[in-house]
Amino acid sequence: MKIALITDAWTPQVNGVVTTLVELVKELTIAGHTVQVIEPGQFKTRPCPGYPGIDLAVAPRRLLAEKLGAFAPDAIHLATEGPLGWAGRAYCQKRKLAFTTAFHTKFPEIAHAAIRVPVSWGYALFRHFHRPSSGVMVPTQSVLRMLEHRGFRNLRPWTHGVDTGLFEFRAQPGGGWGIELLPRPVALFVGRVSYEKNIGAFLEMDFPGSKVVCGVGPVQAHLKRRHPQVHWLGLMPRDELAKVYAAADLFVFPSRADTFGLVMVEAMATGTPVAAYPVDGPLEVLRRRDAQGRSLGGAMHEDLKMACVAALATPREEARKRSLDFSWAHATALFTSFLVPAHLQSTPERAPAGEPAAPLSPTP
């Protein structure tokens, strides 16, 4: 199958969406599909306001149309709602081509946190973007329900995975960038240091050991000045990041806005348990296990410190075991099952949630 993947998020950006798409393309290629990624690096770009390091395509419609016309894909997927996503949407609608989309990021909440744009405005715009889609892939059931409540249709329950070979299990924390020398327990945050990650809840939390932050972002300089006792590691290659995950006693995920939280699964794969609020991503990743209310691979609580205390009692073997439930092969099989033939004009307003419209075969 020839698949066109149109995305505003791609390397050298470093975030969960990019990781997801890179792994997806890798698995699709292994399965025998031909994938053309159309991404900002192929266009004239400008920096995203307020997000240095993220470049957006400028006036991409003509060149994007040339690329899609030459490739003649069997299926078209719009991964993001940025300039390239909108250009791909316009291309498909003009030619009456069917396409699928994905909801990776709660940008309405991010825009509200950064520049106070009303959340309802953001979701109205996103609802308009996704309305003609033959299937909107959503990483968690809780986000799917939220989008249904906001009037989105044709939602498809997707998931993500983890490379359990790269993120190897370690029965005891230790090693990695001098972390073994820090006072224990060591609590780790990995992610973009930005408005929507709620990292302040982690940094300001009363914690008896050490705090480590791995990542960069628009509020990093301000937070480093405010929290000089925190150990700031910046960006690092993923093989080194795996060592940092494994060296920590605890991974703290303070975000309330993420749709999934891939970093949680990566941490658990190394054996490091997760502490989080009981919100969309963690509710999927740290799914409740039994009538006693135990979570899988960590703990959730509205008091983040209490979540940390509970997570520290989670066996590292249990965290690793939960991570094995997330497979890129499974996520990719779901993705291909939701694709639709580009040459068939869909009628998405009639397609029931959870059922793909005119699906393509997942085999190449």
N, C-alpha and C positions, 0 to 999 in steps of 0.2 A: 504494500500500500504506500502511496506517496502522500505524505502528511506535511502540510504547511503549518508551522508553529510561529505565530506572530506575538512578540513579547517586547514590552518596554523594560523588562528586568532581565539582564544577562551579564555575563562577565565583562569587565572586571568588577562589577558591583558584587558586594558580599552581603547576602541576606538569605533568609529561608526560601523565598520565592525562587531566587537564582539556583540555589542548591537543588530544590525540587525539580526545576525544569532541566537542569543539566543531567540529573540522574534519570529523569524520564526519557530524555533523548538517547542516553546511553542504552537504556533497556529496550527502547523501540528499535534501535539499530541492531542490537543483539538478536531481537526477534525477527529481523529480516526486513523491516520497514525502511523506506527512504524518507528522511526527515530534512526539510529545509527550514532552518531557523532564520527568521527575519527579525533583526534586533537593532538597537540604536547605533552600534558601531559601524553599520553599513550606510549611515546617513550623516548629513550635517547635523550637529547637535548643539545644545546649549545646556548649562547646568540647571537642574531642578531648583527653583527658588527655595531656600531654607534647607536644602539637602546637598551639600557639597559631596562630590563623589558619585552622584547619580546624574547622568546626562540623558536628556530627552531628545528625540528626533524632531527636527524642524521641517515643516512642510513636506511630509514623507509620501503623499498620495501618489504622485506620478511614478516615482521610483519603485514604490511598493507594488503598484499595478504592473509595472514591467516585470518585476521578479515573479509575481504570481502567474502572470500570463505565460512566461517562459517555462515555469515549472509545471503548470497544469496539474495541480494537486487533486488527489481523490477525496481528501478531507481537509478542512481548514479549521484551525483552533486558534481563538484569540485568548491569550493567556492573561492579559492585563487590560486595564481601562485607560491607559495613557494615550499619547498621540498616535502610536502605531496601532493600538487596539481600535481606536476610532477610525483610522484610515482603513484598516482591514474591514471593519464593519461597513463603511461606506462602499468599499469595493464590492463586497458580497451583495449588498442590497441593490446596488446599481445593476448588477448582472443576475440578480435573482438566484444567488447561490446560497445554499444552506451552510451553516457553520455552528460550532460550539464555542462556549466561553468558560471562564473559570472565575470564581470569587476567592482570591487568595488573601486579600488584605482589607481591613476595615478603614479605608481611606476617609470615609466621612468622620469617623472618630479622630483620626490623625489630623485632619484639617481643622476640626473643632479645637483640638488641643493646641495646635500650632498658631492658628490665626483666627480662632473663634467663629468659623463658619458654622451656622446651625447644622446639626447632624441630619435633620430632616431634609435639608436642601441637598446634601451629599447623596443621601439614599434615593432621592427623587431622580437625580442625574444618573446614578448607577442603575436604577430600575429601568430608565429609558435606554441605557446602553445595552442591557441584557435582554430587553423585551423580545427582539427578533431571534434570539439564540434558540437553537434546537435542543440545547441542553446546557445548563449552567452547573459546572462541577464545583462542589462545595466540600471542604475537607472534614467537616464534623457534622453530626446530627443536630447539635444545639445551634450551630450557625445556620443550618438549613431551616430549622424551625423559626429562627429569628427572621430570616429573609422571607419565608412564607408569610409571616405576620406583617411584614412591610410591603407585601403585595408582589413579590417576585414569583415567577412561575417557571416550570420546566427545570426544576432543581434535581441534581443528580448526586447522591451521596458517594463521595470519593474518599480517598485517604492518602497518606504519605508513607514513606518507608525510611529505613536506615541501613547504612552499609556496616553490617556487624563485623566485617573483616577489618575495615579501617578502624572502627571504634571497638577495639578489643577489650574484653573483660579483664578486670584486675580485682582479685579477691580482697586485696588490701590497698587503700589509697597510698600513693607515694610517687615521688619522682615528678619531673616536669617543671622546668623553668624556675627552679628554686623553691617551689611550693612546699617541698618536704621540710624546709627550714622554718616555715612560718608556724606561729602558735596554732594549735588545733583547738576546735575543729575549723576547717577551712571551708567557707561558703563561697561559691563561684556563681558569677553571672556572665553569660555569653550572649552577645547580641548587639544590635545597633544602639548606640548611646543617644537616644532621641526622645522626643516628646512623648510618644505613644507607649513607650516601654515601661513607664511608671517605675523607672529605676530608683527614683528617690525613696520609694518605700523600702527598698533593699538597703540602700546606703545609710538611711537614717534609723534603721532597725537596731535595737540594742541586741548585740550578738557577742558571745564571750570569746570567740576565737579571732579569725582573720577573714577579711573580705577581699576577693579578687574579682576584677572586671576585665573581660577580654572582649574588645570591640572598640569602635570609634563612632563618632557621630556629632551632630550639630550642638549638643549641650555638653560635650565632653570637657572642654576647657573650663567652663563654669563649675562643673561638678568636681573636677580635679582640685580646683582651688578650695572648694568648700569642704572636701573630704580628703585631706592629705594623708590620712592614715590608711586609706584603701590602696591596694596594690593594683596598678593599672598596667595591663600587658599590651594593649593595643591590638592590632591585627596580626595574625600569624597563619602560616600554611595549615591546611586541614590535618596533615599528619602530626604536626606539633600540637594542634588544638586537641586532638584525641588524647595526647599525653596529659594535657592540662585537665581535661575532663576527669581522667582516671586518677589524677593526683588529689582531687578535692574530696572532702567528706560529704559534701552536700551541694546540690545545684539549686539555686533559688530563681524562680520564674515569677517576677512580680507583675508582669503585664496583665492587663484586663482587656486589651484590645486585639490580641492576636487571634487569628482564626484557627490556628493549630498549635504552633510552637515546636518546630522540628528539633530545636536544640534540646528540648526535654528528652526526646527519644535517643538522641545521640549521647547525652549524659548517662541515661539508664543503660545503654548498651555497654558502657565501660564499667557499670556496676554502681555508679553514683546516683543515689536516690534524689528525688525532686520534691521541693516544697513550693506550693503555689496557692493562689486564690481559687475557689471553686467556680471558675468561669469557663467559657466555651472551650478553649484549647485543652486546658488541664482536665476538664470533665471527660474529654475523649481519651486523652493519653493516660491519665491516672484513673481509669474507670473504676467505680465502686465494685467490690468483689462479692461481698456477702452481707447477710442481715446485720452483722455487727458494724457495718459502715467502713470497713477497711478499704483502703485504696490499693492500687497496683503500682508498685515501683516508687512510692513516695507518699506524700500526704497533702491534703488541701484543708485550708481553714481561712475564715475571714480575718483572723488575726495571723499575719504572716509569720510572726515569731513562733506562735503555737504550731503552725504548719512545719516550721523548721525543726522544732523539738521532736515532733512526731516522725518526721522524715528521717532524722538521724537514727531512729530505732529500726528503720527498714533494712533488712539484710541485703547486702549488695547482690547476692545471687538472685533475689526476688526482683530487683530492679532490672537486671540483665534478662531474666526470663520474660518480663513484660515487654521489653524492647523487641523480642523475637516475634511478637505479634504483628510487627510493622515491616512489611516486605515491599521493596521497590518492584519486584516482579508482580506481586498482587496488585499494587497501585497502578502499574502500567497496563495490566490486563483489564482492569476496570476502565481506565482511560480509553483504550481502544474500543471497548464495548459501547461506550457512550458516543463515539464519533458517528457522524452521519455523512452520506455521500454528498459532496459539494454540489453536484449537478442537480440534485433534487431540491426544489424549493419546499421548505418545511412550513407547517402551520403550527408554530409553537404554542399559540394560545390554547390549542386543543389538546396538547400532549399532557397527560397526567404526570404529576410529580413522581419521581422515582422510576419512570419508565422511559427509556430513550426512544426518540422518534426516528424511524427508518435507520436502524443501526447498521454500521458496516461490520463485516466479520472481523474478529480480533486477529485472525491469521493473515500473514502477508500475502 
